[in-house]
Amino acid sequence: MSAKSANQTDPRICLPSNEHHHSLMTRRSLLAAGSAVIATGASGHLFPAQAQGLSPTPSMRGGSNNYLPGAKIVDRIGAGGFWMTGTVRRAGDGAPLEGQRIQIWAHTTEGHEREPHSHGATLTNAKGEFRLEMPQIVPAFGQPHAHLAYDSGDFKTVFLRPIMPSASDTTLSAHFVLEPA
């Protein structure tokens, strides 16, 4: 038996032939085209959210746990040592939102997240940024996490619950994109 006929009859030998290469290219082309349709949808746009503007941030499950409406605006929660930072932007055009109230609370070295002294609020600056110092966040229910809320009323209320990659981190960021109420 020649090598060529052995290649055609033995399925364990996968040497390329013109026919095999052609069928792979056809399958690859078909898979690529199908993936493109799935990724873009019927519109054909690869990033439809960008074409329509910045999408609003959805509230996260568990974000509102132990929420206390009306927490005071403070310079710092407790003794500090940990920084909670982030941004607030408007849905659609992504413009930074100045003067927006963000409430922050967490289970820390100084208290449980349900205790009023573990809650505080801050306002965003002209760049839509916020920053609040607080005690070190410690794990609650096995996860070191914070709770944040936008609840000023000009936009829809959003609750976030970001999880820290490590309990030894000394900063955590969260970002809000708000839509009008």
Secondary structure, DSSP 8 states (H G I E B T S, - for coil): --HHHHHHH-TT-----HHHHHHHHHHHHHHHHHHHHHHHTTTT-S-HHHHH-B------TTTTTT--TT--B-SBSTT--EEEEEEEEETBT--B-TT-EEEEEE-BTTB-TTSGGGEEEEE--TTSEEEEEES-B--BTTB-BEEEEE-SSSB--EEE--B-S-TT-SEEEEEEEE-B-
